[in-house]
């Protein structure tokens, strides 16, 4: 069974990543993750059905609309939206999904994670990509340590 580290390594080896749940105001967790990924050299595609543009970039209403598709998806939405995004990933053949969570439920939906795994997706159901994308800031190193210590980090696939 793959470990969390295996799944994170596989996810971060991809360069075309969609962020489902970016917001127009720029302060949402999806926007912050997008900035970190862009800074680390990833090609990031904002997804929000209610915005045509976010932070000066074209925004897509869904994954299907992204020209050339993506290799991985970060879900930074309310958990009730995660199921729709995971189903779209399965339909499109996007095999790597990360549901953001630091504390609380974040974007994690147990039903969406189960559906994804049943359809062959690698699902990271919790944690934050910023805990793993180098260079990791001190705050996210601390979050990662606390979550690991308290058992709050997700397990492997």
CNS distance restraints for C-alpha pairs under 8 A (distance, minus, plus):
assign (resid   1 and name CA) (resid 156 and name CA) 6.79 0.50 0.50
assign (resid   1 and name CA) (resid 157 and name CA) 6.61 0.50 0.50
assign (resid   2 and name CA) (resid   6 and name CA) 5.68 0.50 0.50
assign (resid   2 and name CA) (resid   7 and name CA) 6.63 0.50 0.50
assign (resid   2 and name CA) (resid 156 and name CA) 5.28 0.50 0.50
assign (resid   2 and name CA) (resid 157 and name CA) 5.84 0.50 0.50
assign (resid   3 and name CA) (resid   7 and name CA) 6.35 0.50 0.50
assign (resid   3 and name CA) (resid 155 and name CA) 6.53 0.50 0.50
assign (resid   3 and name CA) (resid 156 and name CA) 4.06 0.50 0.50
assign (resid   3 and name CA) (resid 157 and name CA) 6.89 0.50 0.50
assign (resid   4 and name CA) (resid   8 and name CA) 6.06 0.50 0.50
assign (resid   4 and name CA) (resid 124 and name CA) 7.46 0.50 0.50
assign (resid   4 and name CA) (resid 154 and name CA) 6.77 0.50 0.50
assign (resid   4 and name CA) (resid 155 and name CA) 5.56 0.50 0.50
assign (resid   4 and name CA) (resid 156 and name CA) 4.42 0.50 0.50
assign (resid   4 and name CA) (resid 157 and name CA) 7.40 0.50 0.50
assign (resid   5 and name CA) (resid   9 and name CA) 5.98 0.50 0.50
assign (resid   5 and name CA) (resid 156 and name CA) 7.83 0.50 0.50
assign (resid   6 and name CA) (resid  10 and name CA) 6.18 0.50 0.50
assign (resid   6 and name CA) (resid 156 and name CA) 7.76 0.50 0.50
assign (resid   7 and name CA) (resid  11 and name CA) 6.10 0.50 0.50
assign (resid   7 and name CA) (resid 122 and name CA) 7.08 0.50 0.50
assign (resid   7 and name CA) (resid 123 and name CA) 7.98 0.50 0.50
assign (resid   7 and name CA) (resid 124 and name CA) 7.05 0.50 0.50
assign (resid   7 and name CA) (resid 156 and name CA) 6.91 0.50 0.50
assign (resid   7 and name CA) (resid 157 and name CA) 7.42 0.50 0.50
assign (resid   8 and name CA) (resid  12 and name CA) 6.02 0.50 0.50
assign (resid   8 and name CA) (resid 124 and name CA) 7.67 0.50 0.50
assign (resid   8 and name CA) (resid 132 and name CA) 7.60 0.50 0.50
assign (resid   9 and name CA) (resid  13 and name CA) 6.10 0.50 0.50
assign (resid  10 and name CA) (resid  14 and name CA) 7.24 0.50 0.50
assign (resid  11 and name CA) (resid  72 and name CA) 6.62 0.50 0.50
assign (resid  11 and name CA) (resid  96 and name CA) 6.11 0.50 0.50
assign (resid  11 and name CA) (resid  97 and name CA) 7.84 0.50 0.50
assign (resid  12 and name CA) (resid 133 and name CA) 7.66 0.50 0.50
assign (resid  14 and name CA) (resid  71 and name CA) 6.06 0.50 0.50
assign (resid  14 and name CA) (resid  72 and name CA) 6.80 0.50 0.50
assign (resid  15 and name CA) (resid  41 and name CA) 7.69 0.50 0.50
assign (resid  15 and name CA) (resid  42 and name CA) 4.90 0.50 0.50
assign (resid  15 and name CA) (resid  43 and name CA) 5.79 0.50 0.50
assign (resid  15 and name CA) (resid  71 and name CA) 7.21 0.50 0.50
assign (resid  16 and name CA) (resid  42 and name CA) 6.37 0.50 0.50
assign (resid  16 and name CA) (resid  43 and name CA) 4.90 0.50 0.50
assign (resid  16 and name CA) (resid  44 and name CA) 6.10 0.50 0.50
assign (resid  16 and name CA) (resid  45 and name CA) 7.63 0.50 0.50
assign (resid  16 and name CA) (resid  69 and name CA) 7.95 0.50 0.50
assign (resid  16 and name CA) (resid  70 and name CA) 4.98 0.50 0.50
assign (resid  16 and name CA) (resid  71 and name CA) 5.46 0.50 0.50
assign (resid  16 and name CA) (resid  72 and name CA) 6.69 0.50 0.50
assign (resid  17 and name CA) (resid  42 and name CA) 7.12 0.50 0.50
assign (resid  17 and name CA) (resid  43 and name CA) 6.24 0.50 0.50
assign (resid  17 and name CA) (resid  44 and name CA) 5.07 0.50 0.50
assign (resid  17 and name CA) (resid  45 and name CA) 6.27 0.50 0.50
assign (resid  17 and name CA) (resid  70 and name CA) 5.62 0.50 0.50
assign (resid  17 and name CA) (resid  71 and name CA) 6.02 0.50 0.50
assign (resid  17 and name CA) (resid  72 and name CA) 4.88 0.50 0.50
assign (resid  17 and name CA) (resid  73 and name CA) 5.46 0.50 0.50
assign (resid  17 and name CA) (resid  74 and name CA) 7.25 0.50 0.50
assign (resid  18 and name CA) (resid  44 and name CA) 5.60 0.50 0.50
assign (resid  18 and name CA) (resid  45 and name CA) 4.49 0.50 0.50
assign (resid  18 and name CA) (resid  46 and name CA) 5.95 0.50 0.50
assign (resid  18 and name CA) (resid  47 and name CA) 6.69 0.50 0.50
assign (resid  18 and name CA) (resid  63 and name CA) 7.43 0.50 0.50
assign (resid  18 and name CA) (resid  70 and name CA) 6.42 0.50 0.50
assign (resid  18 and name CA) (resid  72 and name CA) 6.46 0.50 0.50
assign (resid  18 and name CA) (resid  73 and name CA) 4.75 0.50 0.50
assign (resid  18 and name CA) (resid  74 and name CA) 6.24 0.50 0.50
assign (resid  19 and name CA) (resid  30 and name CA) 6.26 0.50 0.50
assign (resid  19 and name CA) (resid  34 and name CA) 6.88 0.50 0.50
assign (resid  19 and name CA) (resid  44 and name CA) 7.01 0.50 0.50
assign (resid  19 and name CA) (resid  45 and name CA) 6.12 0.50 0.50
assign (resid  19 and name CA) (resid  46 and name CA) 5.20 0.50 0.50
assign (resid  19 and name CA) (resid  47 and name CA) 5.79 0.50 0.50
assign (resid  19 and name CA) (resid  73 and name CA) 5.87 0.50 0.50
assign (resid  19 and name CA) (resid  74 and name CA) 4.87 0.50 0.50
assign (resid  19 and name CA) (resid  75 and name CA) 6.09 0.50 0.50
assign (resid  19 and name CA) (resid  76 and name CA) 6.90 0.50 0.50
assign (resid  20 and name CA) (resid  30 and name CA) 7.32 0.50 0.50
assign (resid  20 and name CA) (resid  46 and name CA) 6.49 0.50 0.50
assign (resid  20 and name CA) (resid  47 and name CA) 4.61 0.50 0.50
assign (resid  20 and name CA) (resid  48 and name CA) 6.35 0.50 0.50
assign (resid  20 and name CA) (resid  62 and name CA) 7.96 0.50 0.50
assign (resid  20 and name CA) (resid  73 and name CA) 7.06 0.50 0.50
assign (resid  20 and name CA) (resid  74 and name CA) 6.18 0.50 0.50
assign (resid  20 and name CA) (resid  75 and name CA) 4.96 0.50 0.50
assign (resid  20 and name CA) (resid  76 and name CA) 5.81 0.50 0.50
assign (resid  20 and name CA) (resid  77 and name CA) 6.56 0.50 0.50
assign (resid  20 and name CA) (resid  85 and name CA) 7.62 0.50 0.50
assign (resid  21 and name CA) (resid  30 and name CA) 5.87 0.50 0.50
assign (resid  21 and name CA) (resid  46 and name CA) 7.59 0.50 0.50
assign (resid  21 and name CA) (resid  47 and name CA) 6.04 0.50 0.50
assign (resid  21 and name CA) (resid  48 and name CA) 5.66 0.50 0.50
assign (resid  21 and name CA) (resid  75 and name CA) 6.49 0.50 0.50
assign (resid  21 and name CA) (resid  76 and name CA) 4.88 0.50 0.50
assign (resid  21 and name CA) (resid  77 and name CA) 4.68 0.50 0.50
assign (resid  22 and name CA) (resid  26 and name CA) 7.66 0.50 0.50
assign (resid  22 and name CA) (resid  28 and name CA) 6.61 0.50 0.50
assign (resid  22 and name CA) (resid  29 and name CA) 7.57 0.50 0.50
assign (resid  22 and name CA) (resid  30 and name CA) 4.74 0.50 0.50
assign (resid  22 and name CA) (resid  31 and name CA) 5.27 0.50 0.50
assign (resid  22 and name CA) (resid  46 and name CA) 5.93 0.50 0.50
assign (resid  22 and name CA) (resid  47 and name CA) 6.23 0.50 0.50
assign (resid  22 and name CA) (resid  48 and name CA) 6.11 0.50 0.50
assign (resid  22 and name CA) (resid  54 and name CA) 7.65 0.50 0.50
assign (resid  22 and name CA) (resid  76 and name CA) 7.16 0.50 0.50
assign (resid  23 and name CA) (resid  27 and name CA) 7.38 0.50 0.50
assign (resid  23 and name CA) (resid  28 and name CA) 5.88 0.50 0.50
assign (resid  23 and name CA) (resid  30 and name CA) 7.25 0.50 0.50
assign (resid  23 and name CA) (resid  31 and name CA) 6.66 0.50 0.50
assign (resid  23 and name CA) (resid  48 and name CA) 7.21 0.50 0.50
assign (resid  23 and name CA) (resid  54 and name CA) 7.04 0.50 0.50
assign (resid  24 and name CA) (resid  51 and name CA) 7.03 0.50 0.50
assign (resid  24 and name CA) (resid  53 and name CA) 7.80 0.50 0.50
assign (resid  24 and name CA) (resid  54 and name CA) 5.41 0.50 0.50
assign (resid  24 and name CA) (resid  55 and name CA) 7.21 0.50 0.50
assign (resid  26 and name CA) (resid  31 and name CA) 5.58 0.50 0.50
assign (resid  26 and name CA) (resid  32 and name CA) 7.53 0.50 0.50
assign (resid  26 and name CA) (resid  54 and name CA) 7.75 0.50 0.50
assign (resid  26 and name CA) (resid  55 and name CA) 6.98 0.50 0.50
assign (resid  27 and name CA) (resid  31 and name CA) 6.40 0.50 0.50
assign (resid  27 and name CA) (resid  32 and name CA) 6.86 0.50 0.50
assign (resid  28 and name CA) (resid  32 and name CA) 6.56 0.50 0.50
assign (resid  29 and name CA) (resid  33 and name CA) 6.17 0.50 0.50
assign (resid  29 and name CA) (resid  76 and name CA) 6.68 0.50 0.50
assign (resid  30 and name CA) (resid  34 and name CA) 6.08 0.50 0.50
assign (resid  30 and name CA) (resid  74 and name CA) 7.99 0.50 0.50
assign (resid  30 and name CA) (resid  75 and name CA) 7.80 0.50 0.50
assign (resid  30 and name CA) (resid  76 and name CA) 5.23 0.50 0.50
assign (resid  30 and name CA) (resid  77 and name CA) 7.99 0.50 0.50
assign (resid  31 and name CA) (resid  35 and name CA) 6.30 0.50 0.50
assign (resid  32 and name CA) (resid  36 and name CA) 6.41 0.50 0.50
assign (resid  33 and name CA) (resid  37 and name CA) 6.16 0.50 0.50
assign (resid  33 and name CA) (resid 129 and name CA) 7.08 0.50 0.50
assign (resid  33 and name CA) (resid 130 and name CA) 6.55 0.50 0.50
assign (resid  34 and name CA) (resid  38 and name CA) 6.05 0.50 0.50
assign (resid  34 and name CA) (resid  44 and name CA) 6.36 0.50 0.50
assign (resid  34 and name CA) (resid  46 and name CA) 7.96 0.50 0.50
assign (resid  35 and name CA) (resid  39 and name CA) 6.07 0.50 0.50
assign (resid  36 and name CA) (resid  40 and name CA) 6.35 0.50 0.50
assign (resid  36 and name CA) (resid 130 and name CA) 7.01 0.50 0.50
assign (resid  36 and name CA) (resid 133 and name CA) 7.67 0.50 0.50
assign (resid  37 and name CA) (resid  41 and name CA) 6.50 0.50 0.50
assign (resid  37 and name CA) (resid  42 and name CA) 5.34 0.50 0.50
assign (resid  37 and name CA) (resid  43 and name CA) 7.71 0.50 0.50
assign (resid  37 and name CA) (resid  44 and name CA) 7.14 0.50 0.50
assign (resid  37 and name CA) (resid 133 and name CA) 7.35 0.50 0.50
assign (resid  38 and name CA) (resid  42 and name CA) 4.89 0.50 0.50
assign (resid  38 and name CA) (resid  43 and name CA) 6.24 0.50 0.50
assign (resid  38 and name CA) (resid  44 and name CA) 6.40 0.50 0.50
assign (resid  40 and name CA) (resid 133 and name CA) 7.40 0.50 0.50
assign (resid  40 and name CA) (resid 134 and name CA) 7.32 0.50 0.50
assign (resid  45 and name CA) (resid  59 and name CA) 7.00 0.50 0.50
assign (resid  45 and name CA) (resid  60 and name CA) 7.50 0.50 0.50
assign (resid  45 and name CA) (resid  66 and name CA) 7.50 0.50 0.50
assign (resid  46 and name CA) (resid  54 and name CA) 7.22 0.50 0.50
assign (resid  46 and name CA) (resid  57 and name CA) 7.81 0.50 0.50
assign (resid  46 and name CA) (resid  58 and name CA) 7.36 0.50 0.50
assign (resid  46 and name CA) (resid  59 and name CA) 4.98 0.50 0.50
assign (resid  46 and name CA) (resid  60 and name CA) 6.22 0.50 0.50
assign (resid  47 and name CA) (resid  59 and name CA) 5.59 0.50 0.50
assign (resid  47 and name CA) (resid  60 and name CA) 4.75 0.50 0.50
assign (resid  47 and name CA) (resid  61 and name CA) 5.68 0.50 0.50
assign (resid  47 and name CA) (resid  62 and name CA) 5.82 0.50 0.50
assign (resid  47 and name CA) (resid  63 and name CA) 6.98 0.50 0.50
assign (resid  48 and name CA) (resid  59 and name CA) 6.50 0.50 0.50
assign (resid  48 and name CA) (resid  60 and name CA) 6.08 0.50 0.50
assign (resid  48 and name CA) (resid  61 and name CA) 5.12 0.50 0.50
assign (resid  48 and name CA) (resid  62 and name CA) 6.87 0.50 0.50
assign (resid  49 and name CA) (resid  60 and name CA) 6.68 0.50 0.50
assign (resid  49 and name CA) (resid  61 and name CA) 3.73 0.50 0.50
assign (resid  49 and name CA) (resid  62 and name CA) 6.46 0.50 0.50
assign (resid  50 and name CA) (resid  61 and name CA) 7.00 0.50 0.50
assign (resid  51 and name CA) (resid  59 and name CA) 6.26 0.50 0.50
assign (resid  51 and name CA) (resid  60 and name CA) 7.66 0.50 0.50
assign (resid  51 and name CA) (resid  61 and name CA) 7.39 0.50 0.50
assign (resid  52 and name CA) (resid  58 and name CA) 6.06 0.50 0.50
assign (resid  52 and name CA) (resid  59 and name CA) 5.00 0.50 0.50
assign (resid  52 and name CA) (resid  60 and name CA) 6.74 0.50 0.50
assign (resid  52 and name CA) (resid  61 and name CA) 7.73 0.50 0.50
assign (resid  53 and name CA) (resid  57 and name CA) 5.33 0.50 0.50
assign (resid  53 and name CA) (resid  58 and name CA) 4.50 0.50 0.50
assign (resid  53 and name CA) (resid  59 and name CA) 4.70 0.50 0.50
assign (resid  54 and name CA) (resid  58 and name CA) 6.50 0.50 0.50
assign (resid  54 and name CA) (resid  59 and name CA) 5.98 0.50 0.50
assign (resid  60 and name CA) (resid  65 and name CA) 6.04 0.50 0.50
assign (resid  60 and name CA) (resid  66 and name CA) 6.40 0.50 0.50
assign (resid  61 and name CA) (resid  65 and name CA) 6.78 0.50 0.50
assign (resid  62 and name CA) (resid  66 and name CA) 7.45 0.50 0.50
assign (resid  63 and name CA) (resid  69 and name CA) 7.17 0.50 0.50
assign (resid  63 and name CA) (resid  70 and name CA) 7.83 0.50 0.50
assign (resid  63 and name CA) (resid  88 and name CA) 7.16 0.50 0.50
assign (resid  63 and name CA) (resid  89 and name CA) 7.63 0.50 0.50
assign (resid  64 and name CA) (resid  69 and name CA) 7.05 0.50 0.50
assign (resid  64 and name CA) (resid  88 and name CA) 7.77 0.50 0.50
assign (resid  64 and name CA) (resid  92 and name CA) 7.29 0.50 0.50
assign (resid  65 and name CA) (resid  69 and name CA) 7.82 0.50 0.50
assign (resid  66 and name CA) (resid  70 and name CA) 7.41 0.50 0.50
assign (resid  70 and name CA) (resid  94 and name CA) 6.99 0.50 0.50
assign (resid  71 and name CA) (resid  94 and name CA) 5.76 0.50 0.50
assign (resid  71 and name CA) (resid  95 and name CA) 7.31 0.50 0.50
assign (resid  71 and name CA) (resid  96 and name CA) 7.00 0.50 0.50
assign (resid  72 and name CA) (resid  94 and name CA) 6.07 0.50 0.50
assign (resid  72 and name CA) (resid  95 and name CA) 6.79 0.50 0.50
assign (resid  72 and name CA) (resid  96 and name CA) 4.76 0.50 0.50
assign (resid  72 and name CA) (resid  97 and name CA) 5.90 0.50 0.50
assign (resid  73 and name CA) (resid  89 and name CA) 7.92 0.50 0.50
assign (resid  73 and name CA) (resid  94 and name CA) 7.68 0.50 0.50
assign (resid  73 and name CA) (resid  96 and name CA) 6.41 0.50 0.50
assign (resid  73 and name CA) (resid  97 and name CA) 4.96 0.50 0.50
assign (resid  73 and name CA) (resid  98 and name CA) 6.26 0.50 0.50
assign (resid  74 and name CA) (resid  97 and name CA) 5.96 0.50 0.50
assign (resid  74 and name CA) (resid  98 and name CA) 4.71 0.50 0.50
assign (resid  74 and name CA) (resid  99 and name CA) 5.97 0.50 0.50
assign (resid  74 and name CA) (resid 100 and name CA) 6.87 0.50 0.50
assign (resid  75 and name CA) (resid  82 and name CA) 6.64 0.50 0.50
assign (resid  75 and name CA) (resid  85 and name CA) 7.56 0.50 0.50
assign (resid  75 and name CA) (resid  97 and name CA) 7.28 0.50 0.50
assign (resid  75 and name CA) (resid  98 and name CA) 5.97 0.50 0.50
assign (resid  75 and name CA) (resid  99 and name CA) 4.71 0.50 0.50
assign (resid  75 and name CA) (resid 100 and name CA) 5.99 0.50 0.50
assign (resid  75 and name CA) (resid 107 and name CA) 6.47 0.50 0.50
assign (resid  76 and name CA) (resid  99 and name CA) 6.55 0.50 0.50
assign (resid  76 and name CA) (resid 100 and name CA) 5.56 0.50 0.50
assign (resid  76 and name CA) (resid 106 and name CA) 7.60 0.50 0.50
assign (resid  76 and name CA) (resid 107 and name CA) 5.64 0.50 0.50
assign (resid  77 and name CA) (resid  81 and name CA) 6.22 0.50 0.50
assign (resid  77 and name CA) (resid  82 and name CA) 6.66 0.50 0.50
assign (resid  77 and name CA) (resid 106 and name CA) 7.90 0.50 0.50
assign (resid  77 and name CA) (resid 107 and name CA) 5.42 0.50 0.50
assign (resid  78 and name CA) (resid  82 and name CA) 6.93 0.50 0.50
assign (resid  78 and name CA) (resid 106 and name CA) 7.09 0.50 0.50
assign (resid  78 and name CA) (resid 107 and name CA) 5.21 0.50 0.50
assign (resid  79 and name CA) (resid  83 and name CA) 7.59 0.50 0.50
assign (resid  79 and name CA) (resid 105 and name CA) 7.64 0.50 0.50
assign (resid  79 and name CA) (resid 106 and name CA) 6.98 0.50 0.50
assign (resid  79 and name CA) (resid 107 and name CA) 4.38 0.50 0.50
assign (resid  79 and name CA) (resid 108 and name CA) 5.34 0.50 0.50
assign (resid  79 and name CA) (resid 109 and name CA) 5.10 0.50 0.50
assign (resid  80 and name CA) (resid 109 and name CA) 7.06 0.50 0.50
assign (resid  81 and name CA) (resid  85 and name CA) 6.62 0.50 0.50
assign (resid  82 and name CA) (resid  86 and name CA) 6.06 0.50 0.50
assign (resid  82 and name CA) (resid  99 and name CA) 7.68 0.50 0.50
assign (resid  82 and name CA) (resid 107 and name CA) 6.70 0.50 0.50
assign (resid  82 and name CA) (resid 108 and name CA) 7.15 0.50 0.50
assign (resid  82 and name CA) (resid 109 and name CA) 6.33 0.50 0.50
assign (resid  82 and name CA) (resid 112 and name CA) 6.12 0.50 0.50
assign (resid  83 and name CA) (resid  87 and name CA) 6.11 0.50 0.50
assign (resid  83 and name CA) (resid 109 and name CA) 7.07 0.50 0.50
assign (resid  83 and name CA) (resid 111 and name CA) 7.01 0.50 0.50
assign (resid  83 and name CA) (resid 112 and name CA) 4.41 0.50 0.50
assign (resid  83 and name CA) (resid 113 and name CA) 7.94 0.50 0.50
assign (resid  83 and name CA) (resid 115 and name CA) 7.96 0.50 0.50
assign (resid  84 and name CA) (resid  88 and name CA) 6.23 0.50 0.50
assign (resid  84 and name CA) (resid 112 and name CA) 7.97 0.50 0.50
assign (resid  85 and name CA) (resid  89 and name CA) 6.22 0.50 0.50
assign (resid  86 and name CA) (resid  90 and name CA) 6.27 0.50 0.50
assign (resid  86 and name CA) (resid  97 and name CA) 7.36 0.50 0.50
assign (resid  86 and name CA) (resid 112 and name CA) 6.15 0.50 0.50
assign (resid  86 and name CA) (resid 113 and name CA) 7.73 0.50 0.50
assign (resid  86 and name CA) (resid 115 and name CA) 7.62 0.50 0.50
assign (resid  86 and name CA) (resid 116 and name CA) 6.08 0.50 0.50
assign (resid  87 and name CA) (resid  91 and name CA) 6.20 0.50 0.50
assign (resid  87 and name CA) (resid 112 and name CA) 7.82 0.50 0.50
assign (resid  87 and name CA) (resid 115 and name CA) 7.63 0.50 0.50
assign (resid  87 and name CA) (resid 116 and name CA) 7.20 0.50 0.50
assign (resid  88 and name CA) (resid  92 and name CA) 6.10 0.50 0.50
assign (resid  89 and name CA) (resid  93 and name CA) 5.94 0.50 0.50
assign (resid  89 and name CA) (resid  94 and name CA) 4.75 0.50 0.50
assign (resid  89 and name CA) (resid  95 and name CA) 6.85 0.50 0.50
assign (resid  89 and name CA) (resid  97 and name CA) 7.85 0.50 0.50
assign (resid  90 and name CA) (resid  94 and name CA) 6.11 0.50 0.50
assign (resid  90 and name CA) (resid  95 and name CA) 6.94 0.50 0.50
assign (resid  90 and name CA) (resid 116 and name CA) 6.87 0.50 0.50
assign (resid  90 and name CA) (resid 119 and name CA) 6.53 0.50 0.50
assign (resid  90 and name CA) (resid 120 and name CA) 7.90 0.50 0.50
assign (resid  90 and name CA) (resid 121 and name CA) 7.06 0.50 0.50
assign (resid  94 and name CA) (resid 121 and name CA) 7.58 0.50 0.50
assign (resid  95 and name CA) (resid 120 and name CA) 7.02 0.50 0.50
assign (resid  95 and name CA) (resid 121 and name CA) 4.48 0.50 0.50
assign (resid  95 and name CA) (resid 122 and name CA) 5.92 0.50 0.50
assign (resid  96 and name CA) (resid 121 and name CA) 5.92 0.50 0.50
assign (resid  96 and name CA) (resid 122 and name CA) 5.01 0.50 0.50
assign (resid  96 and name CA) (resid 123 and name CA) 6.22 0.50 0.50
assign (resid  97 and name CA) (resid 121 and name CA) 7.17 0.50 0.50
assign (resid  97 and name CA) (resid 122 and name CA) 6.25 0.50 0.50
assign (resid  97 and name CA) (resid 123 and name CA) 4.91 0.50 0.50
assign (resid  97 and name CA) (resid 124 and name CA) 6.26 0.50 0.50
assign (resid  98 and name CA) (resid 123 and name CA) 5.82 0.50 0.50
assign (resid  98 and name CA) (resid 124 and name CA) 4.62 0.50 0.50
assign (resid  98 and name CA) (resid 125 and name CA) 6.10 0.50 0.50
assign (resid  98 and name CA) (resid 126 and name CA) 7.20 0.50 0.50
assign (resid  99 and name CA) (resid 106 and name CA) 7.79 0.50 0.50
assign (resid  99 and name CA) (resid 107 and name CA) 5.43 0.50 0.50
assign (resid  99 and name CA) (resid 108 and name CA) 5.37 0.50 0.50
assign (resid  99 and name CA) (resid 123 and name CA) 7.53 0.50 0.50
assign (resid  99 and name CA) (resid 124 and name CA) 6.12 0.50 0.50
assign (resid  99 and name CA) (resid 125 and name CA) 4.98 0.50 0.50
assign (resid  99 and name CA) (resid 126 and name CA) 5.56 0.50 0.50
assign (resid  99 and name CA) (resid 127 and name CA) 7.73 0.50 0.50
assign (resid 100 and name CA) (resid 106 and name CA) 5.95 0.50 0.50
assign (resid 100 and name CA) (resid 107 and name CA) 5.37 0.50 0.50
assign (resid 100 and name CA) (resid 108 and name CA) 6.72 0.50 0.50
assign (resid 100 and name CA) (resid 125 and name CA) 7.07 0.50 0.50
assign (resid 100 and name CA) (resid 126 and name CA) 5.26 0.50 0.50
assign (resid 100 and name CA) (resid 127 and name CA) 5.74 0.50 0.50
assign (resid 100 and name CA) (resid 128 and name CA) 5.24 0.50 0.50
assign (resid 100 and name CA) (resid 129 and name CA) 7.51 0.50 0.50
assign (resid 101 and name CA) (resid 105 and name CA) 6.25 0.50 0.50
assign (resid 101 and name CA) (resid 106 and name CA) 4.21 0.50 0.50
assign (resid 101 and name CA) (resid 107 and name CA) 6.03 0.50 0.50
assign (resid 101 and name CA) (resid 108 and name CA) 6.71 0.50 0.50
assign (resid 101 and name CA) (resid 125 and name CA) 7.68 0.50 0.50
assign (resid 101 and name CA) (resid 126 and name CA) 4.56 0.50 0.50
assign (resid 101 and name CA) (resid 127 and name CA) 4.77 0.50 0.50
assign (resid 101 and name CA) (resid 128 and name CA) 5.81 0.50 0.50
assign (resid 102 and name CA) (resid 106 and name CA) 6.65 0.50 0.50
assign (resid 102 and name CA) (resid 126 and name CA) 6.94 0.50 0.50
assign (resid 102 and name CA) (resid 127 and name CA) 5.23 0.50 0.50
assign (resid 102 and name CA) (resid 128 and name CA) 6.09 0.50 0.50
assign (resid 102 and name CA) (resid 143 and name CA) 7.40 0.50 0.50
assign (resid 102 and name CA) (resid 147 and name CA) 7.98 0.50 0.50
assign (resid 105 and name CA) (resid 109 and name CA) 8.00 0.50 0.50
assign (resid 106 and name CA) (resid 126 and name CA) 7.64 0.50 0.50
assign (resid 107 and name CA) (resid 126 and name CA) 7.82 0.50 0.50
assign (resid 108 and name CA) (resid 112 and name CA) 7.84 0.50 0.50
assign (resid 108 and name CA) (resid 113 and name CA) 7.62 0.50 0.50
assign (resid 108 and name CA) (resid 125 and name CA) 5.79 0.50 0.50
assign (resid 108 and name CA) (resid 126 and name CA) 6.33 0.50 0.50
assign (resid 109 and name CA) (resid 113 and name CA) 6.19 0.50 0.50
assign (resid 109 and name CA) (resid 125 and name CA) 7.86 0.50 0.50
assign (resid 110 and name CA) (resid 114 and name CA) 6.10 0.50 0.50
assign (resid 111 and name CA) (resid 115 and name CA) 6.09 0.50 0.50
assign (resid 112 and name CA) (resid 116 and name CA) 6.09 0.50 0.50
assign (resid 113 and name CA) (resid 117 and name CA) 6.24 0.50 0.50
assign (resid 113 and name CA) (resid 123 and name CA) 6.20 0.50 0.50
assign (resid 113 and name CA) (resid 125 and name CA) 6.58 0.50 0.50
assign (resid 114 and name CA) (resid 118 and name CA) 6.07 0.50 0.50
assign (resid 115 and name CA) (resid 119 and name CA) 6.29 0.50 0.50
assign (resid 116 and name CA) (resid 120 and name CA) 6.41 0.50 0.50
assign (resid 116 and name CA) (resid 121 and name CA) 5.05 0.50 0.50
assign (resid 116 and name CA) (resid 122 and name CA) 7.25 0.50 0.50
assign (resid 116 and name CA) (resid 123 and name CA) 6.64 0.50 0.50
assign (resid 117 and name CA) (resid 121 and name CA) 5.03 0.50 0.50
assign (resid 117 and name CA) (resid 122 and name CA) 6.35 0.50 0.50
assign (resid 117 and name CA) (resid 123 and name CA) 6.63 0.50 0.50
assign (resid 117 and name CA) (resid 157 and name CA) 7.64 0.50 0.50
assign (resid 122 and name CA) (resid 157 and name CA) 6.27 0.50 0.50
assign (resid 123 and name CA) (resid 157 and name CA) 6.54 0.50 0.50
assign (resid 124 and name CA) (resid 154 and name CA) 6.82 0.50 0.50
assign (resid 124 and name CA) (resid 156 and name CA) 7.60 0.50 0.50
assign (resid 124 and name CA) (resid 157 and name CA) 7.35 0.50 0.50
assign (resid 125 and name CA) (resid 154 and name CA) 6.02 0.50 0.50
assign (resid 126 and name CA) (resid 153 and name CA) 6.51 0.50 0.50
assign (resid 126 and name CA) (resid 154 and name CA) 5.54 0.50 0.50
assign (resid 127 and name CA) (resid 131 and name CA) 7.33 0.50 0.50
assign (resid 127 and name CA) (resid 144 and name CA) 7.68 0.50 0.50
assign (resid 127 and name CA) (resid 153 and name CA) 5.93 0.50 0.50
assign (resid 127 and name CA) (resid 154 and name CA) 6.85 0.50 0.50
assign (resid 128 and name CA) (resid 132 and name CA) 7.60 0.50 0.50
assign (resid 129 and name CA) (resid 133 and name CA) 6.12 0.50 0.50
assign (resid 130 and name CA) (resid 134 and name CA) 7.98 0.50 0.50
assign (resid 130 and name CA) (resid 136 and name CA) 6.50 0.50 0.50
assign (resid 130 and name CA) (resid 140 and name CA) 6.47 0.50 0.50
assign (resid 131 and name CA) (resid 136 and name CA) 6.04 0.50 0.50
assign (resid 131 and name CA) (resid 137 and name CA) 7.92 0.50 0.50
assign (resid 131 and name CA) (resid 140 and name CA) 4.94 0.50 0.50
assign (resid 131 and name CA) (resid 141 and name CA) 6.05 0.50 0.50
assign (resid 131 and name CA) (resid 143 and name CA) 7.45 0.50 0.50
assign (resid 131 and name CA) (resid 144 and name CA) 5.98 0.50 0.50
assign (resid 132 and name CA) (resid 136 and name CA) 6.28 0.50 0.50
assign (resid 136 and name CA) (resid 140 and name CA) 6.39 0.50 0.50
assign (resid 136 and name CA) (resid 141 and name CA) 6.34 0.50 0.50
assign (resid 137 and name CA) (resid 141 and name CA) 6.25 0.50 0.50
assign (resid 138 and name CA) (resid 142 and name CA) 6.19 0.50 0.50
assign (resid 139 and name CA) (resid 143 and name CA) 6.26 0.50 0.50
assign (resid 140 and name CA) (resid 144 and name CA) 5.99 0.50 0.50
assign (resid 141 and name CA) (resid 145 and name CA) 6.19 0.50 0.50
assign (resid 142 and name CA) (resid 146 and name CA) 6.11 0.50 0.50
assign (resid 143 and name CA) (resid 147 and name CA) 6.03 0.50 0.50
assign (resid 144 and name CA) (resid 148 and name CA) 5.97 0.50 0.50
assign (resid 144 and name CA) (resid 153 and name CA) 7.61 0.50 0.50
assign (resid 145 and name CA) (resid 149 and name CA) 6.00 0.50 0.50
assign (resid 146 and name CA) (resid 150 and name CA) 6.03 0.50 0.50
assign (resid 146 and name CA) (resid 152 and name CA) 7.94 0.50 0.50
assign (resid 147 and name CA) (resid 151 and name CA) 5.81 0.50 0.50
assign (resid 147 and name CA) (resid 152 and name CA) 4.40 0.50 0.50
assign (resid 147 and name CA) (resid 153 and name CA) 5.32 0.50 0.50
assign (resid 148 and name CA) (resid 152 and name CA) 5.91 0.50 0.50
assign (resid 148 and name CA) (resid 153 and name CA) 5.40 0.50 0.50
